[in-house]
Amino acid sequence: MNNRDYEELIAWANEYTPLSTMKIQAVIFDLDNTLTHRDLSVQTFSRALFNTYKQQIDQSASSAQAEILETIRYIDHGGYPIRERMTAPTIGGSVAHALLNQLKWKKAPELDELSDYWFNQFGLNAVMMPNAIQTLDRLKNKGFKLAIISNGGHFTRHKIIEGLGIAHYFDVIMSSEKAGVSKPQAEIFHMTCQQLGIAPDHCLYVGDHPVNDYWGATQAGLDGLYLAGFHQSLAEHQPPLNKTIQTLPEILAYIKQVNA
């Protein structure tokens, strides 16, 4: 995008337009690897966990930090854990179990304590995706309704949103636990649209997973944008290029084009 196009886009974003006249009236986001960068969050959390328990760990700092990070990445698997790697119903419980068994401890914490550390601290160490706040500001100032749909526990979703400091932007925050169904099932998208008071065909969904996010949203009757870069292994499911973005600010340009 050249400077002139960017200036025109910002001018459009700052103009008042009645919501009822727009094709797209609401923007709904995935959470992990859309508003928050999952791996950078894992790295930040790993450092925090080491700093909390370093006096109880009986190995060098570099060795312990590397093992903590490798263990969490292996189990978390980018927020899409593999069943065979899980030793508990949750990622946090499985991470706690693995760390207790793999690290050398002078005085090991209880399993429940280490598991609770994940649930209470992982979200607070969440790392924002580049330009997320700028994009949310411009969408909110333009008058769009905003929502989040994220697979996972409702408490952990809210902890991440709390850690990012973005709860005030959103009219609806929907987790799969709260909905009772998960993406890509249409019901979770329809439930969110209903709570927004906006018909699905007037909602745009943005996410990083070609099936759970893009396919799920579009099959449910929403417009969709695929944020590329996190699921190259699912090449056979890649959305069309004109529905693919590389950065969050591209959402604004897409909406401007659709609403023209």
C-alpha positions in Angstrom: 0.0 0.0 0.0 1.5 3.4 -1.0 1.4 6.5 1.1 -1.6 8.0 -0.8 -3.7 4.8 -0.4 -2.8 4.7 3.3 -3.8 8.3 3.8 -7.1 7.7 2.0 -7.7 4.6 4.2 -7.1 6.6 7.4 -9.4 9.4 6.2 -12.1 6.8 5.5 -11.6 5.3 8.9 -12.1 8.7 10.5 -15.2 9.6 8.6 -18.6 9.0 10.2 -20.7 6.5 8.3 -24.1 5.2 9.7 -23.6 1.5 10.5 -27.0 0.6 8.9 -25.7 1.7 5.5 -22.7 -0.6 5.5 -22.5 -4.1 4.1 -20.1 -5.1 6.9 -21.4 -3.9 10.3 -19.4 -6.1 12.7 -15.9 -7.6 12.8 -15.4 -10.9 14.8 -11.9 -12.1 15.7 -10.3 -15.3 16.6 -7.9 -14.9 19.6 -4.7 -17.0 19.4 -2.5 -16.0 16.5 -4.9 -13.4 15.4 -5.1 -10.8 18.3 -2.3 -12.5 20.4 0.8 -14.2 19.1 0.8 -17.7 20.6 4.4 -18.6 20.4 5.7 -15.2 21.6 3.2 -15.6 24.5 4.6 -19.1 25.3 8.2 -17.6 25.3 7.2 -14.8 27.7 5.3 -17.2 30.0 8.3 -19.7 30.0 10.6 -16.9 31.2 8.1 -15.9 33.9 7.7 -19.5 35.1 11.4 -19.9 35.4 11.9 -16.7 37.3 9.1 -17.8 39.7 10.6 -21.2 40.4 14.3 -20.8 39.7 15.3 -21.1 43.4 13.6 -24.5 43.4 15.2 -25.8 40.2 18.4 -27.8 40.4 19.9 -27.2 37.0 21.6 -24.3 35.1 19.4 -21.3 34.1 20.1 -21.8 30.4 19.3 -25.5 30.6 16.2 -25.0 32.6 14.8 -22.2 30.5 15.4 -24.1 27.3 13.8 -27.2 28.7 10.7 -25.3 29.9 10.2 -23.6 26.6 10.7 -26.8 24.6 8.3 -28.7 26.9 5.6 -26.1 26.6 5.9 -25.8 22.9 5.7 -29.6 22.5 2.5 -29.9 24.5 0.8 -26.6 23.5 1.5 -27.2 19.8 0.5 -23.6 18.9 -2.7 -23.9 20.9 -3.8 -27.0 19.0 -2.6 -29.8 21.4 -2.1 -33.4 20.1 -4.1 -35.9 22.1 -1.2 -38.3 22.5 0.9 -35.7 24.1 -1.7 -34.8 26.8 -1.5 -36.3 30.3 -4.4 -34.3 31.6 -7.6 -32.8 30.2 -6.0 -29.4 29.8 -2.8 -27.9 28.3 -2.0 -26.4 31.7 -2.3 -29.7 33.5 -0.3 -31.5 30.9 2.4 -28.9 31.0 2.6 -29.0 34.8 2.9 -32.8 34.8 5.7 -32.8 32.2 7.7 -30.1 33.9 7.5 -31.9 37.2 8.9 -35.0 35.6 11.5 -33.5 33.2 13.1 -30.7 35.2 15.5 -31.4 38.0 14.1 -30.0 41.2 15.5 -29.2 44.6 12.0 -28.7 45.9 9.3 -29.5 43.5 6.0 -27.7 43.7 2.7 -29.6 43.9 1.1 -30.5 40.6 -2.0 -28.4 41.4 0.2 -25.4 42.2 2.1 -25.6 38.9 -1.1 -26.2 37.0 -2.8 -23.2 38.6 0.3 -21.1 37.6 -0.6 -21.8 34.0 -4.2 -20.9 34.4 -3.5 -17.7 36.3 -0.4 -16.5 34.6 -0.4 -17.6 30.9 -3.0 -15.1 29.8 -1.3 -12.3 31.8 1.9 -13.0 29.8 0.1 -12.8 26.4 1.8 -10.9 23.6 -0.2 -8.7 21.3 -0.1 -9.3 17.5 1.5 -6.3 15.7 -0.8 -3.4 15.0 -3.7 -5.1 16.8 -4.5 -2.0 19.0 -4.3 0.4 16.1 -6.7 -1.8 14.1 -9.1 -2.2 17.0 -9.0 1.5 17.7 -9.9 2.4 14.1 -12.7 -0.2 13.8 -14.2 0.9 17.1 -14.0 4.6 16.2 -15.7 3.8 12.9 -18.6 2.4 14.8 -18.3 -1.4 14.1 -19.5 -3.9 16.6 -16.6 -6.1 17.7 -16.5 -9.6 19.1 -14.2 -12.6 19.7 -14.9 -16.3 19.1 -12.2 -18.6 20.5 -12.0 -22.3 21.2 -11.0 -23.1 24.7 -12.0 -22.5 28.3 -13.9 -19.3 29.1 -11.7 -18.5 32.1 -8.4 -18.8 30.1 -9.9 -16.8 27.2 -10.7 -14.0 29.6 -7.3 -14.2 31.2 -5.6 -13.7 27.8 -7.9 -10.8 27.0 -7.2 -9.3 30.4 -3.5 -9.7 29.9 -3.7 -7.9 26.5 -5.9 -5.1 28.0 -8.4 -5.2 25.2 -11.7 -6.3 26.8 -13.2 -2.8 26.5 -13.2 -3.0 22.7 -15.6 -6.0 22.5 -19.3 -6.2 22.6 -19.3 -10.1 22.8 -16.6 -12.5 23.9 -17.6 -16.1 23.1 -15.6 -19.2 24.1 -16.4 -22.7 23.0 -16.9 -23.6 26.6 -19.5 -20.9 27.0 -21.2 -21.8 23.7 -21.2 -25.5 24.2 -19.9 -26.0 20.7 -16.5 -25.3 19.0 -15.4 -23.8 15.7 -15.9 -24.7 12.9 -19.5 -25.6 13.9 -21.9 -23.0 12.6 -23.8 -22.7 15.9 -21.0 -20.8 17.7 -20.8 -18.2 14.9 -24.6 -17.8 14.8 -24.8 -17.5 18.6 -22.2 -14.6 18.5 -24.0 -12.8 15.6 -27.3 -13.1 17.5 -25.7 -11.6 20.6 -24.3 -8.7 18.5 -27.7 -8.2 17.0 -26.2 -8.3 13.5 -27.1 -10.8 10.8 -24.3 -13.2 9.8 -24.1 -11.8 6.2 -23.2 -8.4 7.7 -20.4 -9.8 9.9 -16.8 -10.3 8.9 -14.8 -13.0 10.7 -10.9 -12.8 10.9 -8.8 -15.8 12.0 -5.6 -17.7 11.3 -7.0 -21.3 10.8 -8.2 -22.1 7.3 -10.7 -24.6 8.5 -11.8 -23.6 12.0 -11.9 -19.9 11.2 -12.2 -19.1 7.5 -14.2 -22.2 6.4 -16.3 -22.3 9.5 -17.3 -18.7 9.3 -18.0 -18.7 5.6 -20.0 -21.9 5.8 -22.1 -20.2 8.6 -22.9 -17.3 6.2 -20.4 -14.8 7.4 -17.8 -13.0 5.3 -14.3 -14.2 6.1 -10.6 -13.2 6.0 -7.8 -15.6 6.6 -4.7 -14.3 8.4 -1.9 -16.2 6.8 1.4 -17.5 8.3 0.5 -20.0 11.0 -0.9 -23.1 9.2 1.1 -23.7 6.1 0.8 -27.4 6.6 -2.9 -27.2 5.7 -2.1 -26.2 2.2 -5.0 -28.0 0.7 -7.4 -25.9 2.7 -5.9 -22.5 1.9 -8.6 -19.8 1.3 -8.6 -17.7 -1.9 -5.9 -15.0 -2.2 -8.5 -12.2 -2.3 -9.6 -13.5 1.1 -6.1 -13.7 2.6 -4.3 -11.0 4.6 -0.8 -10.9 6.0 -1.4 -8.2 8.7 -4.3 -6.9 10.7 -4.4 -3.4 9.2 -5.4 -5.0 5.9 -8.8 -5.6 7.5 -9.6 -1.9 7.1 -8.7 -1.8 3.4 -10.9 -4.9 2.8 -13.9 -3.4 4.6 -13.5 -0.1 2.8 -13.6 -2.0 -0.5 -16.6 -4.1 0.4 -18.5 -1.2 1.9 -17.8 1.1 -1.1 
